[in-house]
Amino acid sequence: MKTSIETELKAHILGMVNDGVLTEDNQEDWHQIAFNKSYYIVGHYQANEWLKQHGVDAFEAIDDIIQYANDNFGEVYTAVHPESVVNMYVYILGEELLAGIDTFEELKEL
C-alpha cells in the first residue's frame, strides 16, 4: 500500500475513533463501519482526483479489485466507474490495514 494512502486511511480510522464511531463495543464491525457503511469518496471527479493524488493507476486498482472479488466471492460485483473503483479499492486496503489489529488500544495507536 502506498504510504500516502496508508497515512490517509489511518487518519480516517483515527478520526472515527476520536468521534466515538469506532469503539471497543463494535470491534467486530470496525472494517464495515469505516470502509463500507458509507462511500469513502463521492463523485466521479473526486474519485479520479483521489487516484491521481495517490499515484494509483486505475487499471491496477481494477486488477486488485478483480483479484480480491474472485478470491472472496467467486465473481466481481463492482461496477467499473471511478467512484465504485475507488471505494472498493479503499475497502480492500482498509481491510489490509485493520488486519491484525486485535484490541481497541492497538486501533488507537495506528
N, C-alpha and C positions, 0 to 999 in steps of 0.2 A: 504494500500500500504506500502510495506517495506520502511523503512527510506532510505536505500541505493539507491533504485530505485527512490524515490521521489527526493533525492538530485541530482542524475544524470540527471533526466528529467528536473528539474528546471534549471540546468546548461545548458542543451541543449537549452531550450527555451531562456534563457538569452543570450546565445551566438548568437542566431538568432536575438534577439533584437539588440544587440551590432553591429552585422554585417549589420543591416538595412533590414533584410529579413522580420521580423515581425514588422509591423508599425501600426500607427493609421488608415491608409488608407485601410489596408487589414484585419481589425479586424474580420470580419465575416468568414475569411478563416484561422485564426491562427492555429486551430487544424489540418486542412487539410494540410497546409504548413509544420507545424512542425513534423507531425507524419504520413503523408500519401503520400506526394509528392514524396518522395524517401524512400528507405529502411533505417531504423534506424540501423540495423545490417545486414551486408552482409556476407554470407557464413555459412555453417552448423557448422563448427568447432567454429567460433566466436560466433554463437548463443548458442551452447552448453556451451561454456565458460561463456557467459553472464548469463545464467541460474544458473550455479554453483556459479559464483561470488556473485550473489544476493540471493543465497539460495532458489531459486524457483524450486519447483518440477514441472517437465514438465507436469505431468498429472493434477496438479492443474491449471496450466496455460491453458491447453487444455479445462478443465472443464469450466473455466471462459470465454473462447472464445466461447464455445458452447452455454453457457447460454446467453451471450451478443448477439450472432448472431441470436439465436432463438427469443429473445426478440425484436430485432430491424429489423430483416429481414425475420423471419419465417423459416429460414433454415441456414445451415452452408456452407460457401463457402471457408473457409480457408483450404488449404492443410495441412496435418499433417506431417510436417518435421520441423526440428529445426528453420530454417530461417523464414518460414512463421509463425510459432507459436510465436516466439519472437516478430516479427514485428507487428502481430495482438495484442498481449498482450500489447506491448508498446502503440499501437494505443488506446486501451481501457483505459489504465492508464493515457495516455496523455489527453484523454477526461475528465476523472475524475479530473485531476489536473487543467485543464482550466475551468471547470465548476464554474460558479460564478465569474469569472474574467470579469468585465464589462468595464473596462477602460484600456487604454494604461499605465497609471500610476500604476494601480494595477498589470499589467503584469510585468512591470519593477521592481516591489518590491517583486516578487516571491522569 
